[in-house]
Amino acid sequence: MALCDQVIRFALYGMMFFLPIGPAWVESLTAFVILPYYIKRGILAYQTIQNSKTPLSLFAKIKIYLTSHIPQANPLRRPMGFFVLICFLSVIFSQYPHQSWSGFFGKLLQAVYIYFGVIETMNKRCHFQKAIGLFLLSSIVVNVSGVCQMVVGRGFIRGHLAGADGRIISSFDQANDYGGYLIMVVLMLLALLLGSFEKSLESKPKSGCLDKCFDLERIPVMLAILGILILAVFCLGYTFSRGAWVGVFLGCLYLSWQYRRVFYVPIVFVLLFAFVFGPKLVSKRNVSLISDNVRVSSTSAPEKESLLLVVQELKSFSGMGRRMFWQEAINIIKDYPVLGTGLNTYAKVAPKYKINWGGYAHNCYLQMAAEIGLLGLGIFIWIMTALYWGAGRAIAMTEDPFYRAVLTGGLAGLTGLFFQSFVDTDFYTIQLGNLLWLMMGWVLALGNLILRDRS
């Protein structure tokens, strides 16, 4: 069974590196998570049956086999089970059964096994050190490709071209997806940097501190993190993704709350970012955080600084047509409120309700409610609540700066990604969807490790 864990862990490491580079690799590596998981659980059931001191009936053997496949205890096990059940029911009553069965086995269960694979096998400090290292190494490759895309017009990963408006996408299909990925990268790096700053303020170093997490001295670690952060922030700026920017800003507020001794660092970061890239957003895309057409707004209302103008901008703000996307999803929810139209059916059902172009709701929560009903959305909110409760409890219990930085950075990144999902399609893209479940598993697996060490 230890060999099965090693295979799963190796596949997860591969996902951590290849996820932003090649989605096809992630799809292939998923098989090396699911198959060893079933082999391991099958061996466990066989051993339990063989070690039984009394003869077992066929029913008892089947029960042992089924119970042996119950995932390891964690804060999300129960809400995740209900979520899968609701999705299954939505498949049964789906408007397009073939589409729903495909989504159930090809997307949902794959994501769930990735999550439980992380929980099952990431159980040592060195596992998280390796995962962090691969995550950051992958981000360097992706972001260097993004810089090349901006400089010469084409990245060296997948050969994507830069947009005509100066937006870079690196190895992703569009700039907003790239921005969603960079939310996780930037906030994780900021958390690691804040962990170093906070540790440097202490008079006595603690064992297992951040400066030893990669067996390097503190100054080289801080400089390396700072260099990778500058590269990631530069690329985040040139995605000109407003949803990603606001997601990072909210994540920074969370970091300020967690790292109160250096709370000003994330705030200064946000102000500097807005000062540098805010004018570029206006000049390159002709938009701001509250306007889709800055030039028209400025000519039609010369009183730029008036509160009335801001209110008018907010009322007319459509988020590049997103308000109409959201209305389409709301209309679907009104017709199918409980179990929705069926998992993975939005693109099939939406054309009947079309008032704008596009095949997504550009609000993951509305799209989720349209597909699996308000009941499914409610259980997903339960999952999110349990995630923050479990990880927050672990943060409060640990004094290890490395553990605290990884947990806090992971939660800050998820906070930003959850916000961007209000205005984009993060849950429904291969790269960001899998990143979401990987990071959720990563955060709670580290929480389990902290609780185990404390007991």
VEXMAR-865813 format. One record per residue (C-alpha): x, y, z. Coordinates in Angstrom, 2 decimals. Example, Ala and Ser with C-alpha at 12.3 -4.5 7.8 and 13.67 -1.06 7.14 Angstrom:
# residues 2
<sevex X="12.30" Y="-4.50" Z="7.80"/>
<sevex X="13.67" Y="-1.06" Z="7.14"/>
END
This chain:
# residues 455
<sevex X="0.00" Y="0.00" Z="0.00"/>
<sevex X="2.96" Y="2.31" Z="0.57"/>
<sevex X="3.83" Y="1.88" Z="-3.11"/>
<sevex X="0.30" Y="2.99" Z="-4.08"/>
<sevex X="0.72" Y="6.11" Z="-1.95"/>
<sevex X="4.03" Y="6.86" Z="-3.66"/>
<sevex X="2.47" Y="6.53" Z="-7.11"/>
<sevex X="-0.43" Y="8.82" Z="-6.14"/>
<sevex X="1.96" Y="11.35" Z="-4.64"/>
<sevex X="4.19" Y="11.28" Z="-7.74"/>
<sevex X="1.12" Y="11.90" Z="-9.93"/>
<sevex X="0.07" Y="14.82" Z="-7.73"/>
<sevex X="3.55" Y="16.32" Z="-7.96"/>
<sevex X="3.30" Y="16.01" Z="-11.72"/>
<sevex X="-0.08" Y="17.76" Z="-11.70"/>
<sevex X="1.32" Y="20.55" Z="-9.56"/>
<sevex X="4.01" Y="21.20" Z="-12.18"/>
<sevex X="2.16" Y="20.50" Z="-15.44"/>
<sevex X="-1.25" Y="21.92" Z="-14.53"/>
<sevex X="-0.63" Y="25.40" Z="-16.01"/>
<sevex X="1.59" Y="24.07" Z="-18.82"/>
<sevex X="-0.29" Y="21.18" Z="-20.39"/>
<sevex X="-3.88" Y="20.25" Z="-19.43"/>
<sevex X="-3.52" Y="16.93" Z="-21.30"/>
<sevex X="-0.82" Y="15.89" Z="-18.82"/>
<sevex X="-3.20" Y="16.53" Z="-15.94"/>
<sevex X="-5.86" Y="14.34" Z="-17.55"/>
<sevex X="-3.33" Y="11.52" Z="-17.98"/>
<sevex X="-1.91" Y="11.83" Z="-14.47"/>
<sevex X="-5.39" Y="11.55" Z="-12.96"/>
<sevex X="-5.39" Y="7.86" Z="-13.88"/>
<sevex X="-2.31" Y="7.42" Z="-11.66"/>
<sevex X="-4.31" Y="8.87" Z="-8.77"/>
<sevex X="-7.53" Y="6.89" Z="-9.21"/>
<sevex X="-6.14" Y="3.43" Z="-10.10"/>
<sevex X="-3.66" Y="3.16" Z="-7.17"/>
<sevex X="-6.37" Y="4.47" Z="-4.86"/>
<sevex X="-8.66" Y="1.55" Z="-5.79"/>
<sevex X="-5.80" Y="-0.95" Z="-5.62"/>
<sevex X="-4.87" Y="0.27" Z="-2.15"/>
<sevex X="-8.44" Y="0.13" Z="-0.90"/>
<sevex X="-8.96" Y="-3.28" Z="-2.48"/>
<sevex X="-5.88" Y="-4.62" Z="-0.68"/>
<sevex X="-7.17" Y="-3.13" Z="2.58"/>
<sevex X="-10.54" Y="-4.88" Z="2.13"/>
<sevex X="-8.85" Y="-8.19" Z="1.26"/>
<sevex X="-6.64" Y="-8.02" Z="4.36"/>
<sevex X="-9.63" Y="-7.22" Z="6.57"/>
<sevex X="-11.55" Y="-10.21" Z="5.21"/>
<sevex X="-8.56" Y="-12.54" Z="5.52"/>
<sevex X="-7.86" Y="-11.47" Z="9.11"/>
<sevex X="-11.42" Y="-12.07" Z="10.21"/>
<sevex X="-11.58" Y="-14.71" Z="12.95"/>
<sevex X="-15.04" Y="-15.84" Z="11.93"/>
<sevex X="-16.42" Y="-16.86" Z="8.51"/>
<sevex X="-18.04" Y="-13.95" Z="6.71"/>
<sevex X="-21.16" Y="-14.00" Z="4.57"/>
<sevex X="-21.16" Y="-12.58" Z="1.06"/>
<sevex X="-23.12" Y="-9.57" Z="2.32"/>
<sevex X="-20.52" Y="-8.94" Z="5.05"/>
<sevex X="-17.69" Y="-9.14" Z="2.51"/>
<sevex X="-19.42" Y="-6.68" Z="0.20"/>
<sevex X="-19.98" Y="-4.34" Z="3.14"/>
<sevex X="-16.28" Y="-4.53" Z="4.10"/>
<sevex X="-15.27" Y="-3.85" Z="0.51"/>
<sevex X="-17.54" Y="-0.80" Z="0.27"/>
<sevex X="-16.60" Y="0.66" Z="3.67"/>
<sevex X="-12.90" Y="0.23" Z="2.90"/>
<sevex X="-13.32" Y="2.79" Z="0.10"/>
<sevex X="-14.58" Y="5.50" Z="2.48"/>
<sevex X="-12.01" Y="8.33" Z="2.28"/>
<sevex X="-9.85" Y="9.34" Z="5.19"/>
<sevex X="-11.55" Y="11.55" Z="7.78"/>
<sevex X="-11.31" Y="15.27" Z="7.06"/>
<sevex X="-13.55" Y="18.35" Z="7.42"/>
<sevex X="-14.90" Y="18.02" Z="3.88"/>
<sevex X="-15.69" Y="14.31" Z="3.82"/>
<sevex X="-19.35" Y="14.65" Z="4.79"/>
<sevex X="-20.25" Y="17.75" Z="2.73"/>
<sevex X="-18.31" Y="16.31" Z="-0.21"/>
<sevex X="-20.33" Y="13.10" Z="0.03"/>
<sevex X="-23.61" Y="15.04" Z="-0.04"/>
<sevex X="-22.32" Y="17.14" Z="-2.95"/>
<sevex X="-21.58" Y="14.03" Z="-5.01"/>
<sevex X="-25.01" Y="12.64" Z="-4.10"/>
<sevex X="-26.82" Y="15.80" Z="-5.23"/>
<sevex X="-24.80" Y="15.84" Z="-8.46"/>
<sevex X="-25.75" Y="12.19" Z="-9.02"/>
<sevex X="-29.44" Y="13.01" Z="-8.53"/>
<sevex X="-29.13" Y="15.91" Z="-10.97"/>
<sevex X="-27.70" Y="13.45" Z="-13.50"/>
<sevex X="-30.65" Y="11.10" Z="-12.98"/>
<sevex X="-33.14" Y="13.90" Z="-13.69"/>
<sevex X="-30.97" Y="15.66" Z="-16.28"/>
<sevex X="-32.38" Y="17.32" Z="-19.40"/>
<sevex X="-29.39" Y="15.86" Z="-21.29"/>
<sevex X="-28.40" Y="12.57" Z="-19.58"/>
<sevex X="-25.47" Y="11.74" Z="-21.86"/>
<sevex X="-23.91" Y="15.13" Z="-21.22"/>
<sevex X="-24.44" Y="14.78" Z="-17.48"/>
<sevex X="-23.01" Y="11.27" Z="-17.17"/>
<sevex X="-19.95" Y="12.47" Z="-19.07"/>
<sevex X="-19.51" Y="15.36" Z="-16.66"/>
<sevex X="-20.11" Y="13.16" Z="-13.61"/>
<sevex X="-17.44" Y="10.58" Z="-14.42"/>
<sevex X="-15.11" Y="12.73" Z="-16.50"/>
<sevex X="-15.03" Y="15.89" Z="-14.38"/>
<sevex X="-16.68" Y="15.68" Z="-10.97"/>
<sevex X="-15.34" Y="12.31" Z="-9.79"/>
<sevex X="-11.92" Y="13.13" Z="-11.22"/>
<sevex X="-11.81" Y="16.32" Z="-9.13"/>
<sevex X="-13.03" Y="14.51" Z="-6.00"/>
<sevex X="-10.36" Y="11.80" Z="-6.35"/>
<sevex X="-7.69" Y="14.46" Z="-6.79"/>
<sevex X="-8.81" Y="16.07" Z="-3.55"/>
<sevex X="-8.91" Y="12.82" Z="-1.58"/>
<sevex X="-5.62" Y="11.71" Z="-3.16"/>
<sevex X="-3.95" Y="14.77" Z="-1.66"/>
<sevex X="-5.58" Y="14.15" Z="1.73"/>
<sevex X="-4.53" Y="10.50" Z="1.66"/>
<sevex X="-0.88" Y="10.83" Z="0.68"/>
<sevex X="0.42" Y="14.29" Z="1.66"/>
<sevex X="1.26" Y="13.54" Z="5.28"/>
<sevex X="4.86" Y="14.67" Z="5.85"/>
<sevex X="6.61" Y="18.03" Z="5.91"/>
<sevex X="8.87" Y="17.06" Z="3.01"/>
<sevex X="5.82" Y="16.34" Z="0.83"/>
<sevex X="4.68" Y="19.95" Z="1.14"/>
<sevex X="8.19" Y="21.27" Z="0.58"/>
<sevex X="8.41" Y="19.34" Z="-2.68"/>
<sevex X="4.92" Y="20.44" Z="-3.73"/>
<sevex X="5.75" Y="24.10" Z="-2.99"/>
<sevex X="9.00" Y="23.81" Z="-4.92"/>
<sevex X="7.32" Y="22.30" Z="-7.98"/>
<sevex X="4.47" Y="24.81" Z="-7.81"/>
<sevex X="6.91" Y="27.74" Z="-7.79"/>
<sevex X="9.19" Y="26.21" Z="-10.42"/>
<sevex X="6.21" Y="25.72" Z="-12.72"/>
<sevex X="5.12" Y="29.33" Z="-12.13"/>
<sevex X="8.57" Y="30.56" Z="-13.17"/>
<sevex X="8.36" Y="28.66" Z="-16.47"/>
<sevex X="4.82" Y="29.88" Z="-17.15"/>
<sevex X="5.56" Y="33.49" Z="-16.24"/>
<sevex X="8.77" Y="33.65" Z="-18.26"/>
<sevex X="6.69" Y="32.46" Z="-21.21"/>
<sevex X="4.24" Y="35.26" Z="-20.40"/>
<sevex X="7.02" Y="37.84" Z="-20.47"/>
<sevex X="8.26" Y="36.46" Z="-23.80"/>
<sevex X="4.74" Y="36.74" Z="-25.10"/>
<sevex X="4.64" Y="40.40" Z="-24.17"/>
<sevex X="8.12" Y="41.16" Z="-25.58"/>
<sevex X="8.14" Y="39.19" Z="-28.84"/>
<sevex X="4.41" Y="38.56" Z="-29.24"/>
<sevex X="4.46" Y="34.77" Z="-28.76"/>
<sevex X="5.09" Y="32.56" Z="-25.73"/>
<sevex X="7.26" Y="29.45" Z="-25.89"/>
<sevex X="4.59" Y="27.26" Z="-24.19"/>
<sevex X="1.87" Y="26.17" Z="-26.64"/>
<sevex X="2.84" Y="29.07" Z="-28.94"/>
<sevex X="0.04" Y="31.39" Z="-27.84"/>
<sevex X="0.03" Y="34.95" Z="-29.17"/>
<sevex X="-0.41" Y="38.07" Z="-27.04"/>
<sevex X="-3.73" Y="39.88" Z="-27.42"/>
<sevex X="-4.06" Y="42.98" Z="-29.56"/>
<sevex X="-4.85" Y="44.99" Z="-26.43"/>
<sevex X="-1.58" Y="43.96" Z="-24.80"/>
<sevex X="-3.06" Y="41.25" Z="-22.56"/>
<sevex X="-0.88" Y="38.19" Z="-22.05"/>
<sevex X="-2.19" Y="34.65" Z="-21.56"/>
<sevex X="1.03" Y="32.57" Z="-21.39"/>
<sevex X="-0.01" Y="28.89" Z="-21.59"/>
<sevex X="-3.71" Y="29.55" Z="-20.85"/>
<sevex X="-6.57" Y="29.97" Z="-23.29"/>
<sevex X="-7.42" Y="33.47" Z="-22.16"/>
<sevex X="-6.09" Y="36.26" Z="-19.94"/>
<sevex X="-8.70" Y="35.85" Z="-17.19"/>
<sevex X="-7.75" Y="32.20" Z="-16.70"/>
<sevex X="-4.09" Y="33.18" Z="-16.48"/>
<sevex X="-5.05" Y="35.84" Z="-13.95"/>
<sevex X="-6.91" Y="33.25" Z="-11.87"/>
<sevex X="-3.81" Y="31.05" Z="-11.76"/>
<sevex X="-1.67" Y="34.03" Z="-10.77"/>
<sevex X="-4.00" Y="34.76" Z="-7.85"/>
<sevex X="-2.79" Y="31.54" Z="-6.23"/>
<sevex X="0.86" Y="32.14" Z="-7.15"/>
<sevex X="1.06" Y="35.77" Z="-5.99"/>
<sevex X="-0.76" Y="35.23" Z="-2.69"/>
<sevex X="1.23" Y="32.09" Z="-1.84"/>
<sevex X="4.49" Y="33.96" Z="-2.48"/>
<sevex X="3.29" Y="36.94" Z="-0.45"/>
<sevex X="2.41" Y="34.65" Z="2.46"/>
<sevex X="5.84" Y="33.01" Z="2.34"/>
<sevex X="7.47" Y="36.44" Z="2.26"/>
<sevex X="5.35" Y="37.65" Z="5.18"/>
<sevex X="6.32" Y="34.51" Z="7.08"/>
<sevex X="9.97" Y="35.44" Z="6.57"/>
<sevex X="9.37" Y="39.06" Z="7.64"/>
<sevex X="7.47" Y="38.05" Z="10.75"/>
<sevex X="10.09" Y="35.50" Z="11.68"/>
<sevex X="12.84" Y="38.12" Z="11.32"/>
<sevex X="11.03" Y="40.27" Z="13.91"/>
<sevex X="11.30" Y="37.53" Z="16.54"/>
<sevex X="14.14" Y="37.60" Z="19.01"/>
<sevex X="14.44" Y="33.83" Z="19.17"/>
<sevex X="14.13" Y="31.55" Z="16.13"/>
<sevex X="11.69" Y="28.66" Z="16.30"/>
<sevex X="12.37" Y="25.13" Z="15.22"/>
<sevex X="11.14" Y="24.17" Z="11.77"/>
<sevex X="11.15" Y="27.79" Z="10.65"/>
<sevex X="10.57" Y="29.05" Z="7.16"/>
<sevex X="14.22" Y="29.80" Z="6.41"/>
<sevex X="15.02" Y="26.07" Z="6.63"/>
<sevex X="12.12" Y="24.79" Z="4.57"/>
<sevex X="14.38" Y="24.23" Z="1.54"/>
<sevex X="17.62" Y="23.81" Z="3.53"/>
<sevex X="18.74" Y="27.33" Z="2.60"/>
<sevex X="19.71" Y="30.34" Z="4.68"/>
<sevex X="16.99" Y="32.87" Z="5.34"/>
<sevex X="18.30" Y="35.68" Z="3.12"/>
<sevex X="18.62" Y="33.52" Z="-0.05"/>
<sevex X="15.11" Y="32.15" Z="0.54"/>
<sevex X="13.66" Y="35.64" Z="0.91"/>
<sevex X="15.48" Y="36.93" Z="-2.16"/>
<sevex X="14.34" Y="33.96" Z="-4.24"/>
<sevex X="10.72" Y="34.39" Z="-3.13"/>
<sevex X="10.90" Y="38.13" Z="-3.82"/>
<sevex X="12.29" Y="37.56" Z="-7.32"/>
<sevex X="9.61" Y="35.02" Z="-8.24"/>
<sevex X="6.96" Y="37.34" Z="-6.76"/>
<sevex X="8.10" Y="40.31" Z="-8.86"/>
<sevex X="7.90" Y="38.16" Z="-12.00"/>
<sevex X="4.41" Y="36.91" Z="-11.10"/>
<sevex X="3.12" Y="40.40" Z="-10.23"/>
<sevex X="4.43" Y="41.78" Z="-13.53"/>
<sevex X="2.52" Y="39.08" Z="-15.42"/>
<sevex X="-0.61" Y="39.57" Z="-13.30"/>
<sevex X="-0.57" Y="43.26" Z="-14.17"/>
<sevex X="-0.37" Y="42.57" Z="-17.91"/>
<sevex X="-3.26" Y="40.13" Z="-17.88"/>
<sevex X="-5.41" Y="43.24" Z="-17.23"/>
<sevex X="-7.90" Y="40.87" Z="-15.62"/>
<sevex X="-10.06" Y="42.98" Z="-13.32"/>
<sevex X="-11.56" Y="39.96" Z="-11.56"/>
<sevex X="-8.10" Y="38.55" Z="-10.82"/>
<sevex X="-6.86" Y="41.91" Z="-9.58"/>
<sevex X="-9.74" Y="42.33" Z="-7.14"/>
<sevex X="-9.28" Y="38.70" Z="-6.08"/>
<sevex X="-5.65" Y="39.43" Z="-5.19"/>
<sevex X="-6.67" Y="42.61" Z="-3.34"/>
<sevex X="-9.15" Y="40.64" Z="-1.20"/>
<sevex X="-6.54" Y="37.94" Z="-0.57"/>
<sevex X="-4.15" Y="40.67" Z="0.60"/>
<sevex X="-6.74" Y="41.85" Z="3.11"/>
<sevex X="-6.89" Y="38.31" Z="4.46"/>
<sevex X="-3.08" Y="38.22" Z="4.71"/>
<sevex X="-3.08" Y="41.56" Z="6.58"/>
<sevex X="-5.53" Y="40.09" Z="9.06"/>
<sevex X="-3.46" Y="36.94" Z="9.60"/>
<sevex X="-0.09" Y="38.72" Z="9.75"/>
<sevex X="-0.99" Y="41.63" Z="11.98"/>
<sevex X="2.60" Y="42.47" Z="12.90"/>
<sevex X="3.38" Y="43.24" Z="9.26"/>
<sevex X="-0.18" Y="44.10" Z="8.16"/>
<sevex X="1.02" Y="47.12" Z="6.21"/>
<sevex X="3.03" Y="45.04" Z="3.71"/>
<sevex X="0.01" Y="43.62" Z="1.76"/>
<sevex X="-1.69" Y="47.04" Z="1.90"/>
<sevex X="1.37" Y="48.79" Z="0.47"/>
<sevex X="1.57" Y="46.05" Z="-2.17"/>
<sevex X="-2.03" Y="46.71" Z="-3.26"/>
<sevex X="-1.48" Y="50.48" Z="-3.43"/>
<sevex X="1.72" Y="50.12" Z="-5.47"/>
<sevex X="0.07" Y="47.64" Z="-7.83"/>
<sevex X="-2.90" Y="49.95" Z="-8.40"/>
<sevex X="-0.58" Y="52.95" Z="-8.91"/>
<sevex X="1.56" Y="51.12" Z="-11.52"/>
<sevex X="-1.02" Y="49.10" Z="-13.43"/>
<sevex X="-4.24" Y="51.12" Z="-12.95"/>
<sevex X="-3.34" Y="53.71" Z="-15.63"/>
<sevex X="-2.22" Y="50.92" Z="-17.97"/>
<sevex X="-5.62" Y="49.25" Z="-17.60"/>
<sevex X="-7.27" Y="52.47" Z="-18.78"/>
<sevex X="-4.86" Y="53.08" Z="-21.68"/>
<sevex X="-4.72" Y="49.47" Z="-22.92"/>
<sevex X="-8.28" Y="48.24" Z="-22.41"/>
<sevex X="-10.19" Y="51.50" Z="-22.02"/>
<sevex X="-11.79" Y="50.15" Z="-18.83"/>
<sevex X="-11.51" Y="50.67" Z="-15.08"/>
<sevex X="-12.69" Y="48.63" Z="-12.12"/>
<sevex X="-16.11" Y="50.31" Z="-12.35"/>
<sevex X="-16.39" Y="51.20" Z="-16.05"/>
<sevex X="-16.40" Y="49.31" Z="-19.35"/>
<sevex X="-15.70" Y="52.41" Z="-21.45"/>
<sevex X="-13.60" Y="55.06" Z="-19.74"/>
<sevex X="-13.37" Y="57.44" Z="-22.71"/>
<sevex X="-17.13" Y="57.63" Z="-23.21"/>
<sevex X="-17.66" Y="58.12" Z="-19.48"/>
<sevex X="-15.09" Y="60.91" Z="-19.25"/>
<sevex X="-16.54" Y="62.86" Z="-22.19"/>
<sevex X="-20.18" Y="62.47" Z="-21.19"/>
<sevex X="-19.61" Y="63.49" Z="-17.58"/>
<sevex X="-16.81" Y="66.00" Z="-17.06"/>
<sevex X="-17.26" Y="66.09" Z="-13.26"/>
<sevex X="-14.90" Y="63.18" Z="-12.82"/>
<sevex X="-14.56" Y="63.44" Z="-9.09"/>
<sevex X="-18.24" Y="63.70" Z="-8.22"/>
<sevex X="-19.88" Y="60.97" Z="-6.19"/>
<sevex X="-22.84" Y="61.07" Z="-8.57"/>
<sevex X="-20.60" Y="60.03" Z="-11.45"/>
<sevex X="-19.32" Y="57.04" Z="-9.51"/>
<sevex X="-22.88" Y="55.98" Z="-8.71"/>
<sevex X="-23.87" Y="56.33" Z="-12.37"/>
<sevex X="-20.85" Y="54.28" Z="-13.45"/>
<sevex X="-21.75" Y="51.49" Z="-11.04"/>
<sevex X="-25.38" Y="51.45" Z="-12.22"/>
<sevex X="-24.38" Y="51.20" Z="-15.87"/>
<sevex X="-21.49" Y="48.78" Z="-15.26"/>
<sevex X="-22.19" Y="45.50" Z="-17.06"/>
<sevex X="-18.84" Y="43.76" Z="-16.76"/>
<sevex X="-18.49" Y="43.28" Z="-20.52"/>
<sevex X="-22.01" Y="41.87" Z="-20.82"/>
<sevex X="-21.90" Y="39.74" Z="-17.68"/>
<sevex X="-25.14" Y="41.13" Z="-16.31"/>
<sevex X="-26.97" Y="39.58" Z="-19.25"/>
<sevex X="-25.14" Y="36.27" Z="-18.74"/>
<sevex X="-26.23" Y="36.30" Z="-15.12"/>
<sevex X="-29.83" Y="37.03" Z="-16.07"/>
<sevex X="-29.82" Y="34.02" Z="-18.38"/>
<sevex X="-28.63" Y="31.81" Z="-15.54"/>
<sevex X="-31.23" Y="33.27" Z="-13.17"/>
<sevex X="-33.97" Y="32.52" Z="-15.68"/>
<sevex X="-32.81" Y="28.89" Z="-15.86"/>
<sevex X="-32.74" Y="28.64" Z="-12.05"/>
<sevex X="-36.33" Y="29.91" Z="-11.89"/>
<sevex X="-37.42" Y="27.06" Z="-14.16"/>
<sevex X="-35.28" Y="24.34" Z="-12.47"/>
<sevex X="-34.75" Y="25.52" Z="-8.86"/>
<sevex X="-34.17" Y="22.29" Z="-6.91"/>
<sevex X="-31.87" Y="19.96" Z="-8.91"/>
<sevex X="-31.20" Y="22.18" Z="-11.90"/>
<sevex X="-31.05" Y="21.12" Z="-15.53"/>
<sevex X="-28.42" Y="18.45" Z="-14.88"/>
<sevex X="-24.70" Y="18.41" Z="-14.26"/>
<sevex X="-22.63" Y="19.68" Z="-17.22"/>
<sevex X="-25.65" Y="20.78" Z="-19.25"/>
<sevex X="-25.44" Y="24.57" Z="-19.14"/>
<sevex X="-24.00" Y="24.92" Z="-22.65"/>
<sevex X="-26.87" Y="22.79" Z="-23.98"/>
<sevex X="-29.69" Y="24.50" Z="-22.08"/>
<sevex X="-28.52" Y="28.14" Z="-22.20"/>
<sevex X="-29.20" Y="28.73" Z="-25.94"/>
<sevex X="-32.93" Y="28.50" Z="-25.20"/>
<sevex X="-32.57" Y="31.43" Z="-22.80"/>
<sevex X="-30.03" Y="33.45" Z="-24.79"/>
<sevex X="-29.98" Y="37.21" Z="-24.52"/>
<sevex X="-26.23" Y="37.48" Z="-25.13"/>
<sevex X="-23.36" Y="35.55" Z="-26.77"/>
<sevex X="-21.27" Y="32.92" Z="-24.98"/>
<sevex X="-21.73" Y="29.45" Z="-23.50"/>
<sevex X="-21.02" Y="30.17" Z="-19.82"/>
<sevex X="-22.80" Y="32.17" Z="-17.13"/>
<sevex X="-19.54" Y="33.94" Z="-16.18"/>
<sevex X="-20.59" Y="33.42" Z="-12.58"/>
<sevex X="-19.68" Y="29.95" Z="-11.36"/>
<sevex X="-22.19" Y="30.02" Z="-8.52"/>
<sevex X="-25.12" Y="30.92" Z="-10.77"/>
<sevex X="-24.02" Y="28.32" Z="-13.30"/>
<sevex X="-23.73" Y="25.72" Z="-10.54"/>
<sevex X="-27.24" Y="26.55" Z="-9.32"/>
<sevex X="-28.55" Y="26.31" Z="-12.89"/>
<sevex X="-26.97" Y="22.86" Z="-13.38"/>
<sevex X="-27.42" Y="21.17" Z="-9.98"/>
<sevex X="-30.00" Y="23.42" Z="-8.37"/>
<sevex X="-30.05" Y="25.66" Z="-5.33"/>
<sevex X="-29.69" Y="22.53" Z="-3.22"/>
<sevex X="-26.36" Y="21.72" Z="-4.87"/>
<sevex X="-25.15" Y="25.31" Z="-4.53"/>
<sevex X="-26.07" Y="25.28" Z="-0.85"/>
<sevex X="-24.01" Y="22.15" Z="-0.25"/>
<sevex X="-21.06" Y="23.68" Z="-2.11"/>
<sevex X="-21.27" Y="26.67" Z="0.23"/>
<sevex X="-21.19" Y="24.12" Z="3.08"/>
<sevex X="-17.96" Y="22.74" Z="1.55"/>
<sevex X="-16.45" Y="26.24" Z="1.46"/>
<sevex X="-17.47" Y="26.90" Z="5.06"/>
<sevex X="-16.00" Y="23.61" Z="6.27"/>
<sevex X="-12.79" Y="24.36" Z="4.37"/>
<sevex X="-12.26" Y="27.71" Z="6.10"/>
<sevex X="-13.24" Y="26.29" Z="9.47"/>
<sevex X="-10.81" Y="23.35" Z="9.23"/>
<sevex X="-7.90" Y="25.35" Z="7.84"/>
<sevex X="-8.51" Y="28.29" Z="10.18"/>
<sevex X="-8.43" Y="25.93" Z="13.17"/>
<sevex X="-5.10" Y="24.53" Z="12.00"/>
<sevex X="-3.62" Y="28.03" Z="11.53"/>
<sevex X="-4.60" Y="28.92" Z="15.10"/>
<sevex X="-2.91" Y="25.78" Z="16.42"/>
<sevex X="0.45" Y="25.97" Z="14.64"/>
<sevex X="3.49" Y="28.04" Z="15.60"/>
<sevex X="5.56" Y="26.80" Z="12.67"/>
<sevex X="6.08" Y="29.76" Z="10.26"/>
<sevex X="6.35" Y="27.50" Z="7.20"/>
<sevex X="3.12" Y="25.65" Z="7.94"/>
<sevex X="1.37" Y="28.91" Z="8.79"/>
<sevex X="2.59" Y="30.61" Z="5.60"/>
<sevex X="1.48" Y="27.73" Z="3.36"/>
<sevex X="-1.92" Y="27.48" Z="5.03"/>
<sevex X="-2.49" Y="31.22" Z="5.02"/>
<sevex X="-1.27" Y="31.59" Z="1.44"/>
<sevex X="-3.48" Y="28.72" Z="0.32"/>
<sevex X="-6.57" Y="30.19" Z="2.01"/>
<sevex X="-5.79" Y="33.69" Z="0.69"/>
<sevex X="-5.42" Y="32.27" Z="-2.83"/>
<sevex X="-8.67" Y="30.34" Z="-2.54"/>
<sevex X="-10.38" Y="33.50" Z="-1.28"/>
<sevex X="-9.23" Y="35.37" Z="-4.37"/>
<sevex X="-10.20" Y="32.51" Z="-6.67"/>
<sevex X="-13.61" Y="32.16" Z="-5.05"/>
<sevex X="-14.19" Y="35.88" Z="-5.65"/>
<sevex X="-13.08" Y="35.78" Z="-9.29"/>
<sevex X="-15.50" Y="32.89" Z="-9.77"/>
<sevex X="-18.32" Y="35.40" Z="-9.23"/>
<sevex X="-17.37" Y="37.06" Z="-12.53"/>
<sevex X="-15.71" Y="34.30" Z="-14.54"/>
<sevex X="-15.59" Y="30.58" Z="-15.38"/>
<sevex X="-12.87" Y="29.33" Z="-13.00"/>
<sevex X="-14.70" Y="26.20" Z="-11.77"/>
<sevex X="-15.35" Y="25.07" Z="-15.34"/>
<sevex X="-11.88" Y="25.25" Z="-16.88"/>
<sevex X="-9.56" Y="22.24" Z="-16.71"/>
<sevex X="-6.59" Y="24.13" Z="-15.35"/>
<sevex X="-8.28" Y="26.30" Z="-12.73"/>
<sevex X="-10.87" Y="23.69" Z="-11.75"/>
<sevex X="-8.17" Y="21.13" Z="-10.95"/>
<sevex X="-6.03" Y="23.79" Z="-9.25"/>
<sevex X="-8.98" Y="24.58" Z="-6.99"/>
<sevex X="-9.39" Y="20.98" Z="-5.82"/>
<sevex X="-5.64" Y="20.46" Z="-5.51"/>
<sevex X="-5.29" Y="23.53" Z="-3.32"/>
<sevex X="-8.30" Y="22.63" Z="-1.19"/>
<sevex X="-6.78" Y="19.20" Z="-0.58"/>
<sevex X="-3.36" Y="20.71" Z="0.03"/>
<sevex X="-4.67" Y="23.11" Z="2.68"/>
<sevex X="-6.65" Y="20.50" Z="4.60"/>
<sevex X="-3.94" Y="17.82" Z="4.32"/>
<sevex X="-1.52" Y="20.23" Z="5.96"/>
<sevex X="-4.16" Y="20.94" Z="8.58"/>
<sevex X="-4.38" Y="17.20" Z="9.31"/>
<sevex X="-0.58" Y="17.06" Z="9.64"/>
<sevex X="-0.61" Y="19.94" Z="12.14"/>
<sevex X="-3.36" Y="18.30" Z="14.21"/>
<sevex X="-1.49" Y="14.98" Z="14.17"/>
<sevex X="1.72" Y="16.63" Z="15.36"/>
<sevex X="-0.13" Y="18.40" Z="18.16"/>
<sevex X="-1.74" Y="15.21" Z="19.45"/>
END
